């Protein structure tokens, strides 16, 4: 399994010698790499070298769109807020919150859709305009499906209110009539406009009686002889009963009132009240729900689901949710061409009308180009207790599977991976496992990014990943000779072996330069210096220098001696420590006591007694320098011993 962290370039593979070309592929976190592979048939010889290409054949382009990234970011905040709703609240208190959250999701979709539309119109690149137009079409379908699911599943409006919500759904997604109405009204003579009657009939088809009456009034003014006919139609439109859920009127009372109005419309048609005006007669037939008349206006209805809602409005306004699937299937069969199969969107909407939630999710997963929609909708339906929590063969449940797939896709993006962490956190079954595997694939391009990843791991007690990240950053810093940063990362990783290695590098650096780098870090090691013996020595040796700099010679001498006698200092570094003792031995005031001087002498003898014989390949200058150092130390120690004996003898006397 090969990891793809960056967008791969085209790469040639040498050494494939086959006349026949076969395809191999490798899965990455968000891509598939396809390449030609060799396949030598029996009895055939290779005919020459070829250099096939490695191509990315599938990639989720949406996460690389700056506008759609806003969709992912905004919906992430809504998702997190949804998870914080308390489970112990009564269902009647949670339902308004779920409806509000659903509307928030839809508002984010619509905002992105409008921004894409503006860019698609303004761009001069035809290919880019087509790409944006395609994304707009997808978002339109997504918002259409989500809105219907909100009406049927989340809000779950009862009979009477149900049709009102469906009317709002159709009006929101079939807004072409408003643009056409504006064009008509802007002209000098609206009633003579070629689309005048199309606009009036479209308003009636959507149940927008006030707008239809307003348009008809303009026509009535210009035809005084037909005033009676127009008034009759205006009266029918005005009298049409509309169910009001907040009123005291019962559903039965509304049905009685609606039947009376329906009979009045039928009487007007039968007595030829509108025979003189074909357009008004057509409107009257629509008010009666005449199926042939509705189908004659397919172009104005434009979709079968608009046809469903209009037909219900004028034939069965108190339809029950359980009966919707019957009308939906019937209207779709009548509206669509029987020779061609329905589009994926049609199948999804039909499944929603049938209240088959799982089929809606399944069809959307197949039809849409990413997991955003199904993951968030399924999560919301899960919180509404509308999904059967059945286990899958490849995961814990449907909600978690979809969230894991969506979040895994986000992890392939250089910045959106941070959003995915919260999605994994709310997948109780496999979320942590996915996070542990994927967070190790995040490229640690900068120290700032590494700190972000580290903070995520530390907050979730992912100790193995914390150590891995710290080791990677420590090794990178060491390669770049940034010893302070390397030591800091090593301490966080609690890696004793690597801490020893870096401490050695610090000491080597000191020996070559004569000063310590990163003093602030070494001075503030605190308990971290106990991670390894060499790090302890580094911290204590730096403390010796600090005491010496502060002229606290007695404390500095005691610490220096303890580093050698306690075997904290490596023996290879003893000569450096003894040389550091020279200035203390040369002080006018006796710093080292008799016993301490004896200890120093013993260390010097132990160091020189096991010394190898002179190396003939070593330059004479180095040998002479080493001998001079030893002689100076012996002389200084002898002088200090004499002074210490005199001083201690005088004190005793």
ROTI-250216 format. One line per 5 residues: their letters; for each residue y, z, x of C-alpha. Coordinates in steps of 0.5 Angstrom, whole numbers. Example, Ala and Ser with C-alpha at 12.3 -4.5 7.8 and 13.67 -1.06 7.14 Angstrom:
ROTI-250216
as) -9/16/25; -2/14/27
end
This chain:
ROTI-250216
xxxxx) 0/0/0; 6/-2/3; 13/1/2; 19/-3/0; 26/1/2
xxxxx) 30/-5/2; 31/-12/0; 26/-16/4; 28/-22/8; 24/-29/8
xxxxx) 19/-28/14; 14/-33/17; 7/-30/18; 4/-34/24; -3/-35/25
xxxxx) -5/-37/18; -10/-43/20; -13/-46/13; -12/-52/9; -13/-49/3
xxxxx) -7/-44/1; -9/-38/-3; -4/-32/-5; -4/-25/-3; 1/-20/-6
xxxxx) 3/-13/-4; 6/-8/-9; 12/-4/-7; 16/2/-11; 20/-3/-15
xxxxx) 18/-10/-12; 12/-15/-11; 11/-19/-5; 7/-25/-5; 5/-29/1
xxxxx) 0/-34/2; -6/-32/6; -12/-36/9; -19/-37/6; -23/-41/10
xxxxx) -29/-45/6; -36/-46/9; -36/-52/14; -29/-53/14; -25/-53/20
xxxxx) -18/-50/21; -13/-56/21; -7/-53/24; -2/-48/24; 3/-46/18
xxxxx) 8/-41/17; 8/-39/9; 14/-35/6; 14/-28/4; 18/-28/-3
xxxxx) 20/-22/-8; 17/-25/-14; 19/-19/-19; 25/-14/-18; 28/-10/-23
xxxxx) 35/-13/-23; 39/-9/-28; 39/-3/-23; 43/-7/-18; 48/-9/-24
xxxxx) 55/-5/-23; 56/-5/-31; 49/-3/-32; 49/2/-27; 54/6/-32
xxxxx) 49/5/-37; 44/9/-33; 49/14/-31; 52/16/-38; 45/16/-41
xxxxx) 43/21/-36; 48/26/-38; 46/25/-45; 39/26/-43; 40/32/-40
xxxxx) 44/35/-45; 38/33/-50; 33/37/-46; 38/44/-46; 37/44/-54
xxxxx) 33/50/-56; 26/49/-59; 27/55/-63; 32/53/-67; 31/51/-74
xxxxx) 29/44/-76; 35/43/-81; 40/46/-75; 37/41/-70; 37/34/-74
xxxxx) 45/34/-74; 45/35/-66; 39/29/-65; 43/24/-70; 49/26/-65
xxxxx) 46/25/-59; 43/18/-62; 50/16/-63; 52/18/-56; 46/13/-53
xxxxx) 49/8/-58; 56/8/-56; 54/8/-49; 50/1/-50; 56/-2/-54
xxxxx) 61/0/-49; 57/-3/-43; 56/-9/-48; 63/-10/-49; 65/-10/-42
xxxxx) 59/-15/-40; 62/-20/-46; 69/-19/-43; 66/-21/-36; 62/-27/-38
xxxxx) 68/-30/-42; 73/-29/-36; 68/-31/-30; 68/-38/-28; 61/-38/-25
xxxxx) 57/-42/-30; 50/-38/-27; 54/-31/-27; 56/-33/-34; 49/-34/-36
xxxxx) 47/-28/-33; 52/-24/-36; 51/-27/-43; 43/-26/-42; 44/-18/-41
xxxxx) 49/-18/-47; 44/-21/-52; 39/-16/-49; 43/-10/-50; 45/-13/-57
xxxxx) 38/-13/-59; 37/-6/-56; 43/-3/-60; 40/-6/-66; 33/-3/-65
xxxxx) 36/4/-64; 40/4/-70; 35/2/-74; 30/7/-71; 36/12/-72
xxxxx) 37/11/-79; 29/11/-81; 26/16/-76; 32/21/-74; 37/21/-80
xxxxx) 31/20/-84; 35/18/-90; 32/19/-97; 32/14/-103; 39/12/-105
xxxxx) 42/14/-98; 37/10/-95; 40/3/-97; 47/6/-95; 45/7/-88
xxxxx) 42/0/-88; 48/-3/-91; 52/0/-85; 47/-2/-80; 47/-10/-82
xxxxx) 55/-10/-83; 55/-7/-75; 51/-12/-73; 53/-18/-77; 61/-18/-75
xxxxx) 62/-25/-75; 64/-25/-82; 70/-21/-80; 72/-26/-75; 71/-32/-80
xxxxx) 76/-28/-85; 81/-27/-80; 81/-35/-78; 82/-36/-86; 87/-31/-87
xxxxx) 91/-33/-81; 92/-41/-84; 98/-43/-88; 94/-44/-94; 87/-39/-94
xxxxx) 84/-41/-100; 84/-48/-98; 81/-47/-91; 74/-50/-91; 71/-43/-90
xxxxx) 74/-39/-95; 68/-39/-100; 63/-37/-94; 67/-31/-93; 68/-29/-100
xxxxx) 60/-30/-101; 59/-27/-94; 63/-20/-96; 59/-20/-103; 52/-21/-99
xxxxx) 54/-15/-95; 56/-11/-101; 63/-11/-99; 66/-11/-106; 73/-9/-104
xxxxx) 74/-15/-99; 71/-20/-103; 76/-18/-109; 82/-18/-104; 80/-25/-102
xxxxx) 79/-28/-110; 85/-25/-112; 89/-30/-107; 85/-36/-111; 86/-33/-118
xxxxx) 94/-33/-116; 93/-41/-115; 89/-42/-121; 93/-39/-127; 88/-43/-132
xxxxx) 82/-39/-129; 85/-32/-130; 80/-30/-135; 74/-32/-131; 77/-29/-124
xxxxx) 78/-23/-128; 71/-22/-131; 68/-23/-124; 73/-18/-121; 71/-13/-126
xxxxx) 64/-14/-124; 65/-13/-117; 69/-7/-119; 64/-4/-123; 58/-5/-119
xxxxx) 55/3/-118; 55/5/-111; 51/11/-110; 55/17/-107; 50/23/-104
xxxxx) 55/28/-104; 57/27/-111; 53/31/-117; 50/25/-120; 43/25/-120
xxxxx) 39/19/-117; 36/18/-124; 43/18/-127; 45/13/-122; 39/8/-124
xxxxx) 41/8/-131; 48/6/-129; 46/1/-124; 42/-2/-130; 47/-3/-135
xxxxx) 52/-6/-129; 46/-11/-128; 45/-13/-135; 52/-14/-136; 52/-19/-130
xxxxx) 46/-22/-133; 50/-23/-140; 56/-26/-136; 51/-31/-133; 47/-33/-139
xxxxx) 54/-34/-143; 56/-39/-138; 62/-35/-137; 63/-38/-129; 60/-45/-131
xxxxx) 67/-48/-130; 67/-45/-122; 60/-46/-118; 63/-41/-113; 63/-35/-118
xxxxx) 57/-37/-121; 53/-37/-114; 56/-30/-113; 54/-28/-120; 47/-30/-118
xxxxx) 47/-26/-112; 49/-20/-116; 43/-21/-120; 39/-21/-114; 37/-29/-115
xxxxx) 32/-30/-109; 33/-38/-109; 40/-37/-109; 40/-32/-103; 35/-37/-99
xxxxx) 40/-42/-100; 45/-38/-96; 40/-37/-90; 46/-39/-86; 51/-34/-88
xxxxx) 45/-29/-88; 43/-31/-81; 37/-26/-81; 31/-24/-85; 33/-17/-84
xxxxx) 40/-18/-87; 36/-22/-93; 32/-15/-94; 38/-11/-94; 42/-16/-99
xxxxx) 36/-17/-103; 35/-9/-104; 42/-8/-105; 42/-13/-112; 35/-11/-114
xxxxx) 32/-4/-112; 38/0/-109; 34/6/-110; 28/4/-105; 24/9/-102
xxxxx) 23/9/-95; 15/9/-96; 16/2/-100; 21/-1/-94; 15/-5/-91
xxxxx) 13/-8/-97; 20/-11/-98; 21/-13/-90; 14/-16/-90; 15/-21/-96
xxxxx) 23/-22/-94; 21/-24/-87; 15/-29/-89; 20/-32/-94; 26/-33/-89
xxxxx) 22/-35/-83; 19/-42/-82; 11/-41/-83; 10/-46/-78; 12/-42/-72
xxxxx) 10/-35/-70; 16/-29/-71; 20/-27/-65; 19/-21/-61; 25/-18/-64
xxxxx) 22/-19/-71; 16/-16/-70; 19/-10/-67; 24/-9/-73; 18/-10/-78
xxxxx) 14/-5/-74; 20/0/-75; 20/-2/-83; 13/0/-83; 15/7/-80
xxxxx) 10/5/-74; 13/8/-68; 8/7/-63; 8/0/-65; 15/0/-64
xxxxx) 15/3/-57; 9/-2/-55; 13/-8/-57; 19/-6/-54; 15/-4/-47
xxxxx) 13/-11/-47; 19/-15/-49; 24/-11/-45; 26/-12/-38; 26/-5/-36
xxxxx) 24/2/-38; 31/5/-40; 30/4/-48; 23/6/-49; 24/12/-44
xxxxx) 30/15/-48; 28/13/-55; 21/16/-54; 24/22/-51; 29/23/-57
xxxxx) 23/22/-62; 19/27/-58; 24/32/-59; 25/30/-66; 17/32/-67
xxxxx) 16/25/-69; 11/23/-64; 4/25/-64; 3/28/-57; -4/24/-56
xxxxx) -6/24/-48; -7/18/-45; -12/16/-40; -7/15/-34; -2/21/-36
xxxxx) -1/27/-40; 3/24/-46; 7/18/-48; 13/21/-47; 12/23/-40
xxxxx) 9/16/-38; 15/12/-40; 20/17/-37; 16/17/-30; 16/10/-30
xxxxx) 23/9/-31; 25/15/-26; 20/11/-21; 24/5/-22; 31/9/-21
xxxxx) 28/11/-14; 28/4/-11; 36/4/-12; 40/7/-6; 44/12/-11
xxxxx) 41/12/-17; 35/16/-14; 39/22/-15; 39/21/-23; 31/20/-23
xxxxx) 30/27/-20; 32/30/-27; 28/26/-31; 22/28/-26; 24/36/-27
xxxxx) 23/35/-35; 16/32/-34; 12/38/-34; 5/34/-33; 6/30/-27
xxxxx) 14/30/-25; 13/34/-19; 8/30/-16; 12/24/-17; 18/27/-14
xxxxx) 14/30/-8; 11/23/-7; 18/19/-8; 23/23/-5; 19/22/2
xxxxx) 21/15/1; 28/16/0; 31/13/7; 35/18/10; 41/13/13
xxxxx) 46/19/14; 46/26/15; 50/27/9; 44/24/5; 39/28/8
xxxxx) 43/34/6; 43/32/-1; 35/30/-1; 34/37/3; 38/41/-2
xxxxx) 34/38/-8; 27/40/-4; 30/47/-3; 32/48/-10; 25/46/-12
xxxxx) 21/50/-7; 18/43/-4; 17/47/3; 13/41/6; 18/36/4
xxxxx) 23/40/7; 20/41/14; 18/33/14; 26/32/13; 28/37/18
xxxxx) 23/34/23; 25/27/22; 33/29/22; 32/33/28; 28/28/32
xxxxx) 33/22/30; 39/27/33; 35/28/39; 34/21/41; 41/20/40
xxxxx) 42/26/45; 46/31/39; 42/37/41; 46/42/37; 45/38/31
xxxxx) 37/37/33; 37/45/34; 40/46/27; 35/41/23; 29/44/27
xxxxx) 31/51/25; 31/49/18; 24/46/19; 22/53/22; 18/48/27
xxxxx) 17/53/34; 14/47/38; 20/43/37; 25/49/38; 22/50/45
xxxxx) 23/43/46; 30/42/44; 31/49/48; 29/46/54; 33/40/53
xxxxx) 39/45/53; 37/49/59; 36/42/63; 43/40/60; 46/46/63
xxxxx) 43/46/69; 46/39/70; 53/40/67; 54/47/69; 56/49/61
xxxxx) 53/49/55; 54/44/49; 55/47/42; 57/54/43; 58/55/36
xxxxx) 51/54/34; 48/58/40; 53/64/39; 51/64/32; 43/64/32
xxxxx) 42/71/29; 35/72/27; 33/64/28; 33/65/36; 26/69/34
xxxxx) 23/62/32; 20/61/39; 20/65/46; 24/59/49; 30/59/44
xxxxx) 30/67/44; 31/66/52; 37/60/50; 40/65/46; 40/71/50
xxxxx) 42/67/56; 48/65/53; 49/72/51; 49/74/58; 55/68/60
xxxxx) 59/71/54; 58/78/57; 60/76/64; 66/72/61; 68/78/57
xxxxx) 68/82/64; 62/87/61; 58/86/68; 54/92/67; 51/90/60
xxxxx) 51/83/63; 47/85/69; 42/89/65; 41/83/60; 40/78/66
xxxxx) 35/83/69; 31/84/62; 30/76/62; 26/76/68; 22/83/68
xxxxx) 20/82/60; 18/75/62; 22/72/57; 25/67/62; 21/61/64
xxxxx) 19/62/72; 22/55/73; 29/58/71; 28/65/75; 32/61/81
xxxxx) 38/60/76; 38/67/74; 38/70/81; 44/65/83; 47/67/76
xxxxx) 46/75/79; 50/73/86; 57/74/83; 55/81/80; 52/83/87
xxxxx) 58/81/90; 63/85/86; 66/91/90; 64/96/84; 56/97/84
xxxxx) 53/93/78; 46/94/80; 42/100/81; 37/102/86; 32/101/81
xxxxx) 35/94/78; 36/92/85; 29/93/87; 27/89/81; 31/83/83
xxxxx) 28/83/90; 21/83/87; 23/77/82; 25/73/88; 19/75/93
xxxxx) 14/73/87; 18/67/86; 18/65/94; 11/67/95; 8/62/91
xxxxx) 12/57/93; 9/50/95; 10/48/103; 15/43/104; 14/36/101
xxxxx) 15/31/106; 18/26/101; 23/31/99; 30/30/102; 32/35/108
xxxxx) 38/36/105; 35/39/98; 30/43/103; 36/46/107; 40/48/100
xxxxx) 34/51/97; 33/56/104; 40/57/104; 40/60/97; 34/64/98
xxxxx) 37/67/105; 44/68/101; 40/72/95; 36/76/100; 43/78/104
xxxxx) 47/80/97; 41/84/95; 40/88/101; 48/89/101; 48/91/94
xxxxx) 41/96/95; 45/99/101; 51/100/97; 47/103/91; 43/108/95
xxxxx) 50/111/98; 53/111/91; 47/114/88; 46/119/94; 54/121/93
xxx) 53/122/86; 47/127/87; 50/131/92
end
